[in-house]
Amino acid sequence: MGKVLHVSYEGTPYYDIEIQRDFTLLPDKLKSLGYGSNKVCIVTDSNVAPLYLEEIQDFLAPMFAFCTSFVFEAGEKSKNTDTVGQVYEHLIQHKFDRKDLLLALGGGVVGDLTGFAAATYLRGIDFVQVPTTLLAQTDSSIGGKTGVDFLQYKNMVGAFYMPKLVYMNISSLKTLPQRQFCAGTAELIKHGFIKDASYTQFIRDNSAKIMQQQPDAMEEMIYRSCQIKREVVEHDPKEQGERALLNFGHTIGHAIEKLSDFTLHHGECVALGIAGAAYISCQLGNLSEQQAGELEHILESYGLPTSLKDFSYTPKEILAATKLDKKMERGKIKFIVLKTPGEAYITKELSDEDILAGITHIMEE
């Protein structure tokens, strides 16, 4: 029962990814890292707190000298420097120092915000990730990318800052609303599309079991997805090259997400972006129409959208929004396309017309 992955940072073993089916091993893992005589602050949101905060506090309070929590309003709109400032204030009031610990309990917003607070409070305090959503477990909790939104610009302020541990309880996914669970599958499907055709086959063959959250299928899916994410971030921890492949679907996806004012889930927008990027890959002659269609069919089998109906913005307005993304480099968009299913590459050579064609495709289907 359970699986463990070891992650290195700049060639040195740095932290473990624990994939378990409950929280019972969390105290022992923290003790093995030397924690216990210090303070811990559990940072979570208003959705997760009623579900898991008391359970985590019951596990941690006996082993720490002081255990406190900070709960903020759930949602992307709380992922900003104002909320980070409130975390700072809470830590200052409780006299947290560099020897103490933050624990991020929740989804991607909680993990990103807590990681950024940890990176910047007293120039760096340890933190651990306890992700409770599929998106966070297979993507945002791994690799040390932290950040918050600035005005309407997503993840514009952040830092690379590694956790000391990522502890996943896959049973926590059972409390996710179905729409949020489906949205989370987009990132792990993406991992197969960019890096591993055999993993894509596994996802295709086991869609029914995964959608029913059968434990063995879920554990294997999360493990294999985390393997791919680990491999990429170990090779390129600060996104100087290969790690940008993980942004497949995100250029168009982030633009749609921002323009929807975050009423569409991140994973839903990534799925739309993947469908657009697959179409562009087809137009470049890399994929056949059948291959691009198969990729869209996999997304749809997980309840993800591949077309955008009745959106209040035009394709040209979505294109304009892509140019506000932090992935711009010297005025050119770093766009991820597929060479084949299971192999992606980075290009800065797409024209506005190329990208517009991909956007138009998902709005006309």
VOPAGU-2260 file (C-alpha; in pm, 1 decimal, decimal comma):
REM VOPAGU-2260
SITE   aa  ch    i         X         Y         Z
SITE  MET   A    0       0,0       0,0       0,0
SITE  GLY   A    1     130,1     340,8     -91,4
SITE  LYS   A    2     411,9     454,4    -317,3
SITE  VAL   A    3     707,3     689,6    -272,7
SITE  LEU   A    4     901,1     898,1    -524,8
SITE  HIS   A    5    1229,6    1070,4    -442,5
SITE  VAL   A    6    1287,8    1413,3    -598,4
SITE  SER   A    7    1631,3    1567,7    -647,4
SITE  TYR   A    8    1703,4    1937,6    -677,1
SITE  GLU   A    9    2013,9    2046,7    -867,3
SITE  GLY   A   10    2151,5    1693,6    -839,3
SITE  THR   A   11    2092,5    1650,5    -465,3
SITE  PRO   A   12    1813,4    1437,4    -309,7
SITE  TYR   A   13    1572,0    1694,7    -171,2
SITE  TYR   A   14    1221,5    1572,6     -86,8
SITE  ASP   A   15     986,1    1276,2    -111,4
SITE  ILE   A   16     646,6    1246,9    -272,5
SITE  GLU   A   17     435,6    1016,2     -55,5
SITE  ILE   A   18     128,3     867,4    -223,1
SITE  GLN   A   19     -89,4     715,4      50,1
SITE  ARG   A   20    -455,7     635,4     113,2
SITE  ASP   A   21    -491,4     820,0     445,5
SITE  PHE   A   22    -309,2    1073,3     663,8
SITE  THR   A   23    -180,5     833,6     930,8
SITE  LEU   A   24     184,4     832,5     817,7
SITE  LEU   A   25     212,6    1212,1     801,5
SITE  PRO   A   26     339,4    1261,6    1161,6
SITE  ASP   A   27     609,1     995,4    1120,9
SITE  LYS   A   28     724,4    1149,4     793,9
SITE  LEU   A   29     752,8    1490,8     956,4
SITE  LYS   A   30     938,3    1347,0    1257,1
SITE  SER   A   31    1185,8    1176,9    1022,1
SITE  LEU   A   32    1260,2    1520,0     875,1
SITE  GLY   A   33    1342,0    1658,5    1218,4
SITE  TYR   A   34    1021,5    1848,5    1289,3
SITE  GLY   A   35     836,9    1838,8    1620,1
SITE  SER   A   36    1000,7    2071,7    1872,9
SITE  ASN   A   37     903,8    2377,4    1667,9
SITE  LYS   A   38     581,1    2548,4    1557,7
SITE  VAL   A   39     356,5    2460,4    1265,7
SITE  CYS   A   40      93,9    2669,3    1088,1
SITE  ILE   A   41    -159,1    2485,6     872,1
SITE  VAL   A   42    -269,3    2709,6     585,1
SITE  THR   A   43    -593,8    2605,1     418,0
SITE  ASP   A   44    -911,2    2748,1     267,1
SITE  SER   A   45   -1277,6    2765,6     360,6
SITE  ASN   A   46   -1366,0    2461,5     148,2
SITE  VAL   A   47   -1100,6    2226,3     284,2
SITE  ALA   A   48   -1100,3    2338,7     647,7
SITE  PRO   A   49   -1436,7    2177,8     737,6
SITE  LEU   A   50   -1325,7    1849,2     578,0
SITE  TYR   A   51    -968,6    1791,2     695,7
SITE  LEU   A   52    -834,3    2067,2     921,4
SITE  GLU   A   53    -945,2    1910,2    1250,5
SITE  GLU   A   54    -808,7    1569,5    1146,2
SITE  ILE   A   55    -469,7    1717,1    1053,9
SITE  GLN   A   56    -459,2    1921,9    1373,7
SITE  ASP   A   57    -530,4    1608,3    1578,3
SITE  PHE   A   58    -235,2    1437,1    1409,6
SITE  LEU   A   59       7,5    1727,0    1444,7
SITE  ALA   A   60     -78,5    1902,5    1772,1
SITE  PRO   A   61      70,5    1626,3    1993,3
SITE  MET   A   62     407,9    1636,8    1813,4
SITE  PHE   A   63     460,9    2012,9    1773,0
SITE  ALA   A   64     533,8    2268,0    2042,7
SITE  PHE   A   65     259,9    2488,9    1894,1
SITE  CYS   A   66       2,6    2421,6    1621,6
SITE  THR   A   67    -207,6    2696,8    1466,3
SITE  SER   A   68    -405,1    2742,0    1144,6
SITE  PHE   A   69    -483,5    3015,9     896,5
SITE  VAL   A   70    -799,0    2979,1     685,5
SITE  PHE   A   71    -877,5    3206,1     390,5
SITE  GLU   A   72   -1176,4    3226,0     158,8
SITE  ALA   A   73   -1159,9    2956,6    -108,4
SITE  GLY   A   74   -1110,3    3051,4    -470,2
SITE  GLU   A   75    -866,9    3203,0    -717,2
SITE  LYS   A   76    -973,0    3552,8    -613,6
SITE  SER   A   77    -797,7    3502,0    -278,1
SITE  LYS   A   78    -470,4    3408,3    -447,1
SITE  ASN   A   79    -309,7    3750,5    -417,1
SITE  THR   A   80     -60,7    3953,3    -218,3
SITE  ASP   A   81    -332,4    4076,0      19,8
SITE  THR   A   82    -392,7    3720,1     142,0
SITE  VAL   A   83     -17,2    3657,6     162,9
SITE  GLY   A   84       7,2    3968,4     379,8
SITE  GLN   A   85    -256,0    3824,9     613,4
SITE  VAL   A   86     -50,0    3503,3     640,3
SITE  TYR   A   87     257,9    3711,5     728,5
SITE  GLU   A   88      60,5    3894,4     997,0
SITE  HIS   A   89     -62,4    3565,3    1146,5
SITE  LEU   A   90     291,8    3428,1    1158,5
SITE  ILE   A   91     432,4    3747,0    1311,8
SITE  GLN   A   92     161,3    3754,8    1578,0
SITE  HIS   A   93     246,6    3397,1    1674,5
SITE  LYS   A   94     623,1    3463,8    1666,8
SITE  PHE   A   95     711,3    3217,6    1390,6
SITE  ASP   A   96    1081,3    3206,7    1304,7
SITE  ARG   A   97    1292,8    3037,3    1038,7
SITE  LYS   A   98    1298,9    2706,6    1229,3
SITE  ASP   A   99     920,6    2673,3    1212,2
SITE  LEU   A  100     701,9    2515,6     945,8
SITE  LEU   A  101     410,4    2597,0     716,4
SITE  LEU   A  102     183,5    2318,7     592,7
SITE  ALA   A  103     -27,7    2376,0     281,3
SITE  LEU   A  104    -351,4    2176,1     311,2
SITE  GLY   A  105    -567,1    2206,1       1,1
SITE  GLY   A  106    -561,7    2252,8    -372,7
SITE  GLY   A  107    -341,0    2448,8    -606,4
SITE  VAL   A  108    -439,1    2792,7    -477,2
SITE  VAL   A  109    -350,3    2692,2    -120,1
SITE  GLY   A  110     -24,4    2530,3    -226,3
SITE  ASP   A  111      91,0    2815,4    -448,9
SITE  LEU   A  112       2,6    3083,3    -193,7
SITE  THR   A  113     154,9    2898,4     102,9
SITE  GLY   A  114     470,8    2820,7     -92,4
SITE  PHE   A  115     512,4    3186,3    -186,5
SITE  ALA   A  116     453,3    3295,2     173,9
SITE  ALA   A  117     712,7    3040,1     288,5
SITE  ALA   A  118     964,8    3157,5      29,1
SITE  THR   A  119     935,8    3519,8     136,1
SITE  TYR   A  120     863,0    3518,4     511,6
SITE  LEU   A  121    1192,7    3591,9     689,4
SITE  ARG   A  122    1357,3    3521,9     350,1
SITE  GLY   A  123    1254,9    3157,9     373,0
SITE  ILE   A  124    1075,8    2919,3     609,0
SITE  ASP   A  125    1021,4    2546,0     550,4
SITE  PHE   A  126     691,9    2423,6     412,6
SITE  VAL   A  127     530,2    2094,8     318,3
SITE  GLN   A  128     255,6    2026,2      68,5
SITE  VAL   A  129     -50,8    1818,8     160,1
SITE  PRO   A  130    -251,2    1849,4    -163,9
SITE  THR   A  131    -616,9    1746,0    -153,5
SITE  THR   A  132    -718,1    1793,0    -518,9
SITE  LEU   A  133    -619,3    1590,4    -822,6
SITE  LEU   A  134    -476,8    1897,9    -994,2
SITE  ALA   A  135    -255,0    1976,2    -696,3
SITE  GLN   A  136    -149,2    1615,3    -641,7
SITE  THR   A  137     -31,3    1557,6    -997,2
SITE  ASP   A  138      93,8    1901,6   -1089,4
SITE  SER   A  139     110,2    2214,1    -877,1
SITE  SER   A  140     245,8    2058,3    -555,8
SITE  ILE   A  141     553,7    1916,4    -733,4
SITE  GLY   A  142     850,7    2116,9    -851,6
SITE  GLY   A  143     863,2    2424,5    -631,5
SITE  LYS   A  144     678,5    2677,5    -847,8
SITE  THR   A  145     497,5    2910,8    -610,3
SITE  GLY   A  146     312,8    3231,8    -680,9
SITE  VAL   A  147       9,2    3454,5    -662,6
SITE  ASP   A  148    -193,9    3653,6    -912,2
SITE  PHE   A  149    -144,0    4028,0    -959,5
SITE  LEU   A  150    -448,9    4223,7   -1073,5
SITE  GLN   A  151    -588,8    4006,2   -1356,0
SITE  TYR   A  152    -251,3    3846,9   -1436,9
SITE  LYS   A  153    -223,1    3485,4   -1327,9
SITE  ASN   A  154      85,3    3375,1   -1127,9
SITE  MET   A  155     267,6    3695,2   -1216,9
SITE  VAL   A  156     442,2    3722,2    -877,3
SITE  GLY   A  157     622,3    3415,3    -746,2
SITE  ALA   A  158     936,0    3224,0    -662,8
SITE  PHE   A  159    1093,8    2884,3    -713,1
SITE  TYR   A  160    1092,8    2733,4    -363,9
SITE  MET   A  161    1098,4    2361,3    -292,9
SITE  PRO   A  162     882,5    2191,9     -29,6
SITE  LYS   A  163    1039,6    1958,5     224,5
SITE  LEU   A  164     773,0    1694,6     163,7
SITE  VAL   A  165     471,1    1630,4     -56,4
SITE  TYR   A  166     220,4    1402,8     117,5
SITE  MET   A  167     -82,7    1288,6     -81,3
SITE  ASN   A  168    -386,0    1112,1      59,0
SITE  ILE   A  169    -569,1     992,7    -250,7
SITE  SER   A  170    -881,0     923,2     -44,4
SITE  SER   A  171    -923,9    1298,5      -4,6
SITE  LEU   A  172   -1021,2    1313,5    -372,4
SITE  LYS   A  173   -1353,2    1146,9    -290,2
SITE  THR   A  174   -1477,5    1471,6    -135,7
SITE  LEU   A  175   -1416,8    1670,5    -455,8
SITE  PRO   A  176   -1718,7    1783,8    -657,0
SITE  GLN   A  177   -1734,3    1585,3    -981,8
SITE  ARG   A  178   -1663,6    1890,7   -1195,9
SITE  GLN   A  179   -1348,1    1969,2    -998,3
SITE  PHE   A  180   -1229,3    1607,8   -1015,9
SITE  CYS   A  181   -1276,5    1605,4   -1393,6
SITE  ALA   A  182   -1092,9    1936,9   -1424,1
SITE  GLY   A  183    -799,9    1789,3   -1233,3
SITE  THR   A  184    -755,5    1509,9   -1484,1
SITE  ALA   A  185    -649,5    1761,9   -1751,1
SITE  GLU   A  186    -296,9    1802,2   -1614,8
SITE  LEU   A  187    -227,1    1430,1   -1584,8
SITE  ILE   A  188    -367,3    1365,9   -1931,9
SITE  LYS   A  189    -133,2    1642,2   -2047,9
SITE  HIS   A  190     164,7    1456,1   -1898,1
SITE  GLY   A  191     100,6    1158,2   -2124,9
SITE  PHE   A  192      48,1    1375,4   -2433,5
SITE  ILE   A  193     384,2    1552,8   -2392,4
SITE  LYS   A  194     605,4    1273,2   -2259,0
SITE  ASP   A  195     470,1     918,8   -2258,6
SITE  ALA   A  196     243,9     757,3   -2516,7
SITE  SER   A  197     219,7     439,2   -2304,8
SITE  TYR   A  198      82,4     643,4   -2014,8
SITE  THR   A  199    -170,9     797,7   -2252,5
SITE  GLN   A  200    -275,3     442,0   -2342,6
SITE  PHE   A  201    -316,5     361,8   -1971,4
SITE  ILE   A  202    -532,2     671,9   -1924,8
SITE  ARG   A  203    -742,4     578,3   -2228,6
SITE  ASP   A  204    -786,6     215,4   -2118,8
SITE  ASN   A  205    -867,8     293,8   -1755,5
SITE  SER   A  206   -1093,7     597,2   -1790,4
SITE  ALA   A  207   -1396,9     419,4   -1640,9
SITE  LYS   A  208   -1200,8     295,5   -1335,7
SITE  ILE   A  209   -1042,4     636,9   -1281,9
SITE  MET   A  210   -1371,5     821,6   -1312,5
SITE  GLN   A  211   -1510,2     580,4   -1048,6
SITE  GLN   A  212   -1198,7     649,0    -836,5
SITE  GLN   A  213   -1105,1     284,1    -797,0
SITE  PRO   A  214    -806,8     298,5    -556,9
SITE  ASP   A  215    -558,0      82,4    -749,3
SITE  ALA   A  216    -618,5     267,0   -1077,0
SITE  MET   A  217    -603,7     604,0    -901,0
SITE  GLU   A  218    -278,8     520,5    -723,1
SITE  GLU   A  219    -113,8     400,6   -1043,7
SITE  MET   A  220    -234,8     702,6   -1240,7
SITE  ILE   A  221    -111,4     952,7    -981,7
SITE  TYR   A  222     219,7     768,0    -942,2
SITE  ARG   A  223     292,0     762,1   -1316,2
SITE  SER   A  224     188,7    1123,0   -1360,6
SITE  CYS   A  225     412,8    1229,4   -1071,3
SITE  GLN   A  226     700,8    1031,3   -1225,3
SITE  ILE   A  227     673,5    1236,0   -1543,9
SITE  LYS   A  228     647,4    1566,0   -1356,6
SITE  ARG   A  229     945,3    1469,4   -1136,7
SITE  GLU   A  230    1161,1    1379,6   -1438,4
SITE  VAL   A  231    1090,9    1711,4   -1606,3
SITE  VAL   A  232    1148,9    1932,3   -1301,1
SITE  GLU   A  233    1467,9    1748,2   -1205,9
SITE  HIS   A  234    1612,0    1816,6   -1550,6
SITE  ASP   A  235    1500,4    2180,2   -1546,7
SITE  PRO   A  236    1410,8    2301,2   -1195,5
SITE  LYS   A  237    1379,2    2671,6   -1286,3
SITE  GLU   A  238    1209,9    2642,7   -1626,4
SITE  GLN   A  239    1502,6    2737,9   -1844,5
SITE  GLY   A  240    1418,1    2480,6   -2110,1
SITE  GLU   A  241    1244,2    2141,7   -2094,7
SITE  ARG   A  242    1014,8    2229,9   -1804,3
SITE  ALA   A  243     826,2    2468,5   -2030,5
SITE  LEU   A  244     680,2    2156,7   -2198,2
SITE  LEU   A  245     452,7    2130,9   -1894,7
SITE  ASN   A  246     281,2    2445,1   -2025,5
SITE  PHE   A  247     121,3    2247,1   -2308,6
SITE  GLY   A  248    -232,8    2383,9   -2340,6
SITE  HIS   A  249    -167,0    2664,2   -2094,6
SITE  THR   A  250    -107,6    2959,9   -2328,2
SITE  ILE   A  251    -457,5    2953,1   -2473,1
SITE  GLY   A  252    -593,7    2802,9   -2150,0
SITE  HIS   A  253    -466,6    3081,3   -1924,6
SITE  ALA   A  254    -609,7    3345,5   -2159,2
SITE  ILE   A  255    -954,3    3181,6   -2147,9
SITE  GLU   A  256    -930,5    3139,8   -1771,3
SITE  LYS   A  257    -853,5    3508,5   -1717,8
SITE  LEU   A  258   -1123,3    3629,1   -1957,4
SITE  SER   A  259   -1381,1    3403,9   -1790,4
SITE  ASP   A  260   -1292,9    3577,2   -1462,1
SITE  PHE   A  261   -1206,6    3230,1   -1330,0
SITE  THR   A  262   -1563,6    3102,9   -1366,8
SITE  LEU   A  263   -1412,9    2818,0   -1570,8
SITE  HIS   A  264   -1187,2    2580,4   -1374,6
SITE  HIS   A  265    -815,8    2581,3   -1453,2
SITE  GLY   A  266    -824,4    2222,1   -1579,4
SITE  GLU   A  267   -1119,8    2295,5   -1805,4
SITE  CYS   A  268    -926,8    2583,8   -1960,2
SITE  VAL   A  269    -615,4    2367,5   -1999,4
SITE  ALA   A  270    -826,4    2105,6   -2179,5
SITE  LEU   A  271    -952,6    2372,6   -2418,0
SITE  GLY   A  272    -595,5    2491,7   -2467,3
SITE  ILE   A  273    -481,0    2135,0   -2537,8
SITE  ALA   A  274    -753,0    2093,8   -2800,8
SITE  GLY   A  275    -639,5    2418,7   -2963,7
SITE  ALA   A  276    -271,9    2322,0   -2946,7
SITE  ALA   A  277    -346,9    1976,4   -3092,3
SITE  TYR   A  278    -522,7    2144,4   -3384,1
SITE  ILE   A  279    -221,6    2373,3   -3439,5
SITE  SER   A  280       6,7    2066,4   -3424,6
SITE  CYS   A  281    -212,0    1909,7   -3691,9
SITE  GLN   A  282    -195,6    2222,6   -3909,1
SITE  LEU   A  283     185,4    2214,6   -3879,9
SITE  GLY   A  284     181,1    1862,1   -4025,1
SITE  ASN   A  285     294,6    1694,0   -3701,1
SITE  LEU   A  286     -30,6    1514,8   -3618,4
SITE  SER   A  287    -290,7    1359,7   -3844,6
SITE  GLU   A  288    -650,9    1473,2   -3808,8
SITE  GLN   A  289    -726,2    1129,8   -3664,4
SITE  GLN   A  290    -454,2    1165,3   -3398,6
SITE  ALA   A  291    -571,7    1512,9   -3299,0
SITE  GLY   A  292    -927,7    1382,2   -3281,2
SITE  GLU   A  293    -819,3    1091,6   -3059,1
SITE  LEU   A  294    -655,4    1330,6   -2815,2
SITE  GLU   A  295    -976,0    1533,4   -2797,4
SITE  HIS   A  296   -1176,1    1212,8   -2744,1
SITE  ILE   A  297    -959,3    1122,0   -2442,1
SITE  LEU   A  298   -1024,8    1463,9   -2289,4
SITE  GLU   A  299   -1398,1    1424,9   -2347,7
SITE  SER   A  300   -1398,5    1077,1   -2187,8
SITE  TYR   A  301   -1289,3    1247,1   -1863,8
SITE  GLY   A  302   -1568,6    1501,1   -1878,3
SITE  LEU   A  303   -1347,2    1780,2   -2007,6
SITE  PRO   A  304   -1452,4    2041,3   -2264,0
SITE  THR   A  305   -1287,4    2059,7   -2605,8
SITE  SER   A  306   -1506,4    2337,9   -2742,3
SITE  LEU   A  307   -1602,3    2677,0   -2606,5
SITE  LYS   A  308   -1964,1    2771,0   -2673,4
SITE  ASP   A  309   -2130,1    3105,4   -2607,4
SITE  PHE   A  310   -1814,2    3271,4   -2477,7
SITE  SER   A  311   -1842,0    3648,5   -2446,0
SITE  TYR   A  312   -1502,9    3712,3   -2608,7
SITE  THR   A  313   -1394,0    3668,7   -2970,1
SITE  PRO   A  314   -1099,7    3458,2   -3088,5
SITE  LYS   A  315    -903,0    3778,7   -3152,2
SITE  GLU   A  316    -965,7    3897,1   -2797,5
SITE  ILE   A  317    -844,5    3561,3   -2662,6
SITE  LEU   A  318    -534,7    3592,9   -2882,8
SITE  ALA   A  319    -467,8    3939,6   -2738,8
SITE  ALA   A  320    -494,2    3795,5   -2387,4
SITE  THR   A  321    -229,7    3531,3   -2466,9
SITE  LYS   A  322      18,5    3814,0   -2515,7
SITE  LEU   A  323     -20,1    3918,8   -2150,6
SITE  ASP   A  324     104,9    3579,6   -2033,8
SITE  LYS   A  325     431,7    3556,3   -1839,2
SITE  LYS   A  326     553,0    3302,5   -2097,5
SITE  MET   A  327     619,9    3582,3   -2344,9
SITE  GLU   A  328     988,9    3616,3   -2432,0
SITE  ARG   A  329    1114,2    3923,4   -2620,9
SITE  GLY   A  330     771,5    3982,9   -2764,8
SITE  LYS   A  331     721,7    3622,1   -2880,7
SITE  ILE   A  332     502,8    3355,1   -2728,1
SITE  LYS   A  333     676,8    3033,4   -2620,1
SITE  PHE   A  334     416,7    2788,7   -2746,7
SITE  ILE   A  335     414,0    2412,7   -2686,5
SITE  VAL   A  336     310,5    2188,1   -2974,9
SITE  LEU   A  337     321,4    1814,2   -3029,9
SITE  LYS   A  338     567,6    1645,2   -3261,8
SITE  THR   A  339     385,1    1314,3   -3207,7
SITE  PRO   A  340     142,9    1193,6   -2940,5
SITE  GLY   A  341     382,5    1151,8   -2646,4
SITE  GLU   A  342     646,5    1401,7   -2764,1
SITE  ALA   A  343     625,0    1781,0   -2742,2
SITE  TYR   A  344     855,0    2068,6   -2824,6
SITE  ILE   A  345     879,9    2444,3   -2770,8
SITE  THR   A  346     849,0    2690,4   -3055,5
SITE  LYS   A  347     860,3    3068,6   -3077,7
SITE  GLU   A  348     786,3    3064,6   -3449,2
SITE  LEU   A  349     407,1    3050,8   -3450,6
SITE  SER   A  350     238,8    3345,8   -3614,7
SITE  ASP   A  351     -66,3    3517,8   -3472,7
SITE  GLU   A  352    -261,7    3350,4   -3751,4
SITE  ASP   A  353    -142,1    3004,5   -3639,3
SITE  ILE   A  354    -254,5    3061,1   -3280,3
SITE  LEU   A  355    -576,3    3227,2   -3390,5
SITE  ALA   A  356    -657,9    2918,2   -3597,4
SITE  GLY   A  357    -627,8    2700,3   -3286,9
SITE  ILE   A  358    -848,9    2934,1   -3086,0
SITE  THR   A  359   -1105,1    2954,2   -3366,1
SITE  HIS   A  360   -1109,6    2572,7   -3388,7
SITE  ILE   A  361   -1224,9    2527,3   -3029,0
SITE  MET   A  362   -1487,4    2801,5   -3066,7
SITE  GLU   A  363   -1636,2    2657,3   -3384,2
SITE  GLU   A  364   -1659,7    2288,8   -3293,4
